[in-house]
Amino acid sequence: MLVAQSSSFDPGLLFRLVDVAGVVANGFLGGALARRMGFDLIGFLVLGMSSGLAGGALRDMLLGAGPAVVLTDPAYLTGAMLAATTAYVLDIRGRFAGRILTLVDMLAVGCWSATGAAKALGMGLGWLPALFLGTVTAVGGGIARDVLVGRVPTIFGGNPLYASVAVVGSAQMTLLATFGHHQIGMATAIVSCAALGLLARRRGWVLPAAAERPAVSRRPWRKRGSSGRSP
């Protein structure tokens, strides 16, 4: 008797699709920044590819999982290069383009927070390392992008929520994956990060900075008089 074998979605393929989507999105964002900075084609490629590959490379380096997948899988380098080239060809400026780039940025955060947490869990790590790896993966591309153009990374404050959005996405992926819902976890992380990131930009939500303490005035020491007491 023949038994029909049910087909199941390959989780490895899902991971690769979402991970490469994050690479393409960040590569495009790097190219968009290169246009604002007035870079040439080489500048577009360097900034776009660094932005697109940094998060995944940092993740794999921290995990000690051998050569970074961004170097062993041609889809990653190709995707980042094509995204940067597309940003070079297209004139992506203006108010509407800014909104699209914000959406792309938040979708990239969602993709990489999900894959970072998923890969940490797949390596047998606990929930806290998964949360950390998801966040680091998600913000790595943005940090590389900002550092290469000589500006303070966006995640370090004074800007709408960014790293906090990655923490939320990583937490959702970690929680749902723990119960075996990897596909739902990835979808939830991506959608939630996009929605929360856009809402934070629209409402101007920022984390509070450290409170500045008033300067302490110190009176200079006075010389003691001949009696041994201060005057």
N, C-alpha and C positions, 0 to 999 in steps of 0.2 A: 504494500500500500504506500502510495506516494503521499508525503506530507508537505504541504506548501510551507516554504520557509519565509517568514515575515522579514521584510527588509527594514533595516534600522539605519538611521542617519549616522554617519561616521563622525564622532566627536572631534577627531583629529582634523577632518576637513572643515568642520565648523570653526574650530580654533584658527586654522590657517586663513580662512576667508575673513574673519573678523580682524585678525591681526594685520593682514595685508591692507584691509580697508583703513585701519588706523594709520598705516604707513603712507598710503596715498593721500589721505586727508591732511596729515601733517606736512607731507612734501609740498602740497599745494599751498598750505599756509606759509611755509617758508618762502616759497616763490612769491607769494603776495607781499610779504614783507620786503623781499629783495626789490620788488617794483617800487615800493614806497621809498626805499633807500637809494633808488637810482642805479642799481647794480647792472653789470653787463651779464651776458649769458653764463659765464663761468661763475659769477656771483650767485645767479639764480640756482645753478646746479649744486654748488657747495652748500648754500643755505638751505635749499629745499631737501637735499639728500641727508644733510646732517639733522635737520628737523624731523624728517621722516623715519630715520633709522636709530636715532639716539636712545629713545625709550626702550625699544626692544633689545638693543645691544647692552644697555645698562642692566636690564632685567636678567639676561642670560649670564652676564658677567657675575652678578651677585649670586646667582644660583649655582655657578660653577658647572654649567651644563655643557661644557665643551665649547667649540666654536659657536659664536652667536648665529642664530638662525638667519639673521639679516644678511649674513655673508655666505651661508651654505645653500640657501634657497633663492634661486634667481628671481623669483617673483617679487621679493622685497626690494632689491636694488633697482629692478626694472620699474616697479611701481613708483618708487620715489623719484626716479629720473624722469619718467613720463609726466608725473604730476608737476614737477618743477618746470619742465619744458612747456607744459600747458599754461602754467601761470605766466611764463615768459611771452607766449604768443597772445594770450587773451589780456585785454586791458580791464582788469578787475578793480575798478575804483568807483567811488560814488556811495551814496547812502544805502541804496538797495544792495550793492555788492558787499558793503560792510555787514549787513544783516546776514547775508548768505555765508560770509566767512565766519561770523560768530557761530552760526549753526554748525558749520563744518568743524570748527574748533571743538565744540561741545560733543559732537558725535565722535570725534577722535578720542576725546577724554573717556567717553563711555566705552569705546572699543578696547582701548588699552587698559583701562582699569579692570575690565572683565578678563582679558587674556592674561594680564599680569597676575591676578589673583588665581585664575584657573591653573596656570603653569606652576605656581607655588604649591597649590594643593596637590597637583599631579606629581610633584617631587616628594610628597609625603610630609610637607611642612604643616604647621598648625594654622589656626585662624589669624593670629597676630602677624606672623610673617607674610601670610597671604594678603592681608590688608595693607601692609607696608609695601610689598612688591607691586600690588595693583596701583597704588598711589604713585610710587616712583616711576613706574612704566608710563603712566598717564601724563605725568608732568615733565618727563625727561626731554621730550621733543621741544616743548615750549622753552625750557631752560636753555637748551643748546641754541635755539633760535635767538633768544635774547642776548646771551653771552657773546655770540659771534658778531653781533652788531653793536656791542659795547653798552648795553643798557641793563639796568637792574631787572632780574627775572620777575615776571608778572606775579608769580605765586608768593612773593615776599611781602605783600601787603600794599594797601592803598588802592587796590583794584577790586572789581567785583569778584565774588567767590570763584575760585578755580581749583586749587588743590582740595578744598573742602568738598567740591562736587566729585572729585576723583575718589575721595574717601567714601562717600555715599555709594558710588557705583561699585567700588571694591567690596564694601560690606554686603551689598545685596548679592553680588556674585558669590562671595564666600558662604553666605548663609544658605542660599538656594543650592549651591553645588554640594554642600555638606549633606543635604537630603537627597542628592542624586538628580537634581533638576538643572543640569548644566545648560541646556538650550534656553530654558526659561530665565535662568540667571543672566545669561549674556544679553538676551533681549531686554530684560528689565533694566539692567545696568545701562545699556545704550540709551534707551528711551528716557530713563530717569535723569541721567546726566545731561542729555540734551534739554529736557524740560526745565530742570533746576538751573542749569547754566544760563539759559535764555531769560528765565525769570529774574535771576540775580542781576543780569546786565540791565534789564528793563527797570528794575526797582532800585538799582544801585546798592545792592547788599554787599557789605564788606565786613570783614572781621575787625574787631576793635584792636587798635594798636596799643602798645604798652604805654601806660600812663606816665607822663613826665613828672618827676618829683621836683619840687622847688629847690633851688640851690640853697645849701646850708651855709649860712653866714657864720664864719668863725672869727672871733675876736683875737687879735694877735696877743701872744703872751706878753705880760708886762714884767719888767725887771723888778725884782724885789728890792725894797728899801733897805736901809742899813739896819733896821730893827728885825729884818727877816720876814716881814709881812708885806703883802701886796698893798700898795697905796689905795 
